[in-house]
Amino acid sequence: MGLKEKIKSNDRLKKLVHWSILIPNQTRPRLWVKWFVNPFYHKKGKGARIRRRTRLDVTPWNKFELGYRSTIEDFSAINNGVGPVIIGDRTKIGLSNTIIGPVTIGNDIRLAQNITLSGLNHNYEDITLPIHEQGVSTAPIVIEDETWIGANVVVVAGVTIGKHSIVAAGSIVTKDVPPYSVAVGNPARIIKQYNFKTSSWEKIKN
């Protein structure tokens, strides 16, 4: 049995390790993890930049990767506590984005300001317990290559946004968006798709 399996199978050891890595009652890792673990454990591509005012709630038990020449702008928050956060090459994460894994963001993507991508949901079914004590469930979010997402968009757990798609500002994305589509609204609906036969963007009748 490997070290990771031993920790998972022993509740007392698991709690001790959790306490040693995360500040109690917070999602922030302790300074020793930020300084001596994360820089060596997580992958950061050549020319990648994480601005100084970005909040990195990044732990060693899930992956965090930032690809070649990608940028995370100030006031954003990245959390891989319950699932990996993978960001591809030449991708720009705009000001004040919140990304909670499991989330995979591809190459050549632009995220505008105040976007939330959360692969996490809180469990709530047991009415005898506060919601925050019932744990969480996760479903991966995937943002495929060349996508542009406008300001103030929310993408919920389990959604895939297809290649070279556009999500208009203020949209709430609750279902998958096909490749080469334009989505808008709350809940987001497809209003245009690219037709390769006619080489044009065509309106979709809803």
N, C-alpha and C positions, 0 to 999 in steps of 0.2 A: 504494500500500500504506500503510495507516494505521500509527500508532506501535505499537499492540498487536500487529499482525501482524508488524511488523519485529522486535519483541522475541522473539516466539514462534519465528520462523524462524532466529534467530541464537543458537546455544547459549551462546556466551561472553557475549553481551549479556544473555541470559535469566538466567544464573547471577549476573551482576553486579547486575541489578535485584533478583533474589531476595535476595541478600546484603544489599543496601541497605535492604530492607524488613523482613526477618525476622532475628532474632538467630540466628546459626549454631547448628545442632543443637537448636534449639527451634522451637516453633510460635508463639512470641510476636512480635508486631510491635515494631519499634524505637520508642523514645519519640517521635521526630519524626513517625512515622506516627500514633500515638495522639493527639498534640497538634494537628498541623497538617493532617492529611489526613482521618482518620475523622470528626471532627465536621462537616466540610463535605461529604464525599462520600456518607456514609450517611444514610438517612432516619430521623428520629426524630419521631414524631407529638406533637401538643400534649398535655401532661400525662403523657407517657410517662416512666417512671423506671427507671434502671439503678442498683441499689444499689452502694455503694462497694466492697464486697468481691467483686463479680462479676469473673470473669476473662474479658476480651474479647480473644480471639485473632482479631481482625478485620483483614482486609487489603483493599486497594482493588480487587483483581482479581475479586472476587465481591461480590454485593449483601449488605448487612445492613440490614434494616428492622425497626423497632419501632413499632407502630401507636398510635393515639390512646388515651391513658389506660391503656396496657399497662405491666406491671411485670416486671422480672427481679430476683428476690430474691438475697440474699447467697449466696456460695460456689458459685454456678452458673458454668459455663464455656460460652462460645459460640465456635464455630470455623467460619469460612466459607472456610477455606483451599482446600478442594477442591469447594465448592459453596455456593450462596447460602443464607442463613438469613433467611426472611421470617416475621415475626410480626405478626398482624393487630391489630385494635382491641379494647380492653377485655379483654385476655388477661393472665392471671397465670401467670408461670413461677416455680414454688416454689423453696424452698431446695435448693441442691446438685444442680440439674439439669445434665446434660451434653447439649449440642445441637451436633452436628457435621453440617454441610450435605452434600448438598443436603436441606434441610428447609423445608417450608412449613406454618406453623401459622396457623389461621384466626382468626375473631373469637369473642369471648365464650367462650374456652377456659380451663379450669383444669387446670394440671399440679401435682400434689402434690410431695412431697419425693423426692429421690434417683432421679429418672427419667433414663434414657438414651435419646436419639433419635440414632442414628448412621446417616447415609446413606452411610457409608464402610465398605469391606471391604479388608483387606490381601490382596494376591496371594501365593500360596504354592506354585505348581505346580513351579517350578524348584528341585530339591533341591540344586543346586550353589551356591545363593546363600542368605544369610540372608533370612528373610521381610521384614525391614524394608528390604531393598535392592530388592525386586521391585515397588515401586510399589503403587498402590491402584486399586480400581474403585469406582464409585459408582452408586447407584440412589436416586431421590428418595423421601423420606418425606413424606406429606401427612396432616395432622391437620385434618379439616374442622370447620366452625363448631359451637359449643355443646357440644363434647366435654369429658368429665371423665376424667382419667387418674389413678389412685391411686398411692400411694407405691411406690417400688422397682420400677417397671415398666421393661422393656427393649423397645424397638421397633426391629426390625432394618431394614436397608436395603431399599427397594422397597415398603414397606407403606403402604397408605392406610387410615386409620381414618375411617369415615363420620360424617356429621353427627349430632349429638345422641346420641353413643354413650358408653358407660361401659366403662372397662377397670379391672378390680379390681386392688387392690394386689398386688404381687409377680408379676404376669403377665409372660410372655415372648411378645411378639406377633410371629409369624413369617409370618402370612398376613393378607390384607386383612380388615377388620372392616366389615360392611355398615352403612349408616346406621341409626340408631335400634335399636342392639343393645347387649347386655351381654355382655362377653367376660371370661373368667376362666381362669387356669391356665397351666401350662407343658407344652407350647405352649398358647397361649390358644385357647379354643373358645367358641362362641356358646352361651349358656344361655338368653337371652331376646331377643325382638324385639317391637317395637311393631306392633300390628295396627291399621291405620287404619280398617278396617271395623268392628271391635268397640270401638275406642277404648280398648284395654287392652294392657298388656305381657303377652306370653304365653311360657311356657316352651318351649324347643326340646328335643326328644328327640335325644340323641346316640347 
